[in-house]
Amino acid sequence: MYPELVTFQVPEFLTRILKTQEVTIYTYAFCIVLGTLIASLYTKWRAKKDLGIIELPNAFFYIVFIAGFVGGNYFII
């Protein structure tokens, strides 16, 4: 697996804000975000199907994302 997924140049008007010329997206971080997104969508689908919950608050998905990120980093150590 490649540690760096993609590196791209930042547009010139964003260079002053970000204080960098290029941005690198790492494979590990991308996989964590992708897995958390899939888990959130699956949770929403199962909540509708099994429990009849029509709408989940956004705070629920923020908590899922933070828990996935922290848990993913915790088990690396």
C-alpha positions in Angstrom: 0.0 0.0 0.0 1.2 3.5 -0.8 1.5 5.8 2.3 0.6 8.8 0.2 -2.6 8.6 -1.9 -2.3 11.8 -3.8 -0.4 15.1 -3.7 -1.7 18.2 -5.4 -0.8 21.9 -5.8 -2.9 24.4 -3.9 -4.3 27.3 -5.9 -2.4 30.5 -5.4 -5.2 32.4 -3.6 -5.3 29.6 -1.0 -1.6 29.5 -0.5 -1.7 32.5 1.8 -4.5 31.0 3.9 -3.1 27.5 4.2 0.6 28.6 4.2 1.6 25.7 2.0 2.2 25.1 -1.7 0.9 21.5 -1.9 -1.5 19.2 0.0 -1.0 15.5 0.5 -3.8 13.1 1.2 -2.6 10.0 3.1 -4.0 6.5 2.4 -4.6 5.8 6.1 -6.6 9.0 6.7 -8.6 8.4 3.5 -9.5 4.9 4.6 -10.6 6.1 8.0 -12.9 8.7 6.5 -14.3 6.3 3.9 -15.0 3.6 6.5 -16.7 6.1 8.8 -18.8 7.4 6.0 -19.9 3.9 5.1 -20.6 3.1 8.8 -22.7 6.2 9.1 -24.8 5.5 6.0 -25.3 1.9 7.1 -26.4 3.0 10.6 -28.9 5.4 9.1 -30.2 2.7 6.7 -30.6 0.2 9.6 -32.2 2.7 11.9 -34.9 3.5 9.2 -35.4 -0.2 8.4 -35.4 -1.8 11.9 -36.4 0.9 14.3 -38.5 3.2 12.1 -36.4 6.3 12.9 -36.9 8.6 10.0 -34.3 11.2 10.8 -31.1 11.0 12.9 -29.5 14.2 14.2 -26.2 15.4 12.6 -24.5 15.3 16.1 -24.9 11.5 16.0 -22.8 11.3 12.8 -20.2 13.7 14.2 -19.8 11.4 17.2 -19.5 8.4 15.0 -16.8 10.1 12.9 -14.8 11.2 16.0 -15.1 7.7 17.6 -14.0 6.1 14.4 -11.0 8.4 14.0 -9.9 8.1 17.7 -10.5 4.3 17.7 -8.5 3.9 14.5 -5.6 5.9 15.8 -5.7 4.2 19.2 -5.4 0.7 17.8 -2.4 1.6 15.7 -0.3 2.3 18.9 
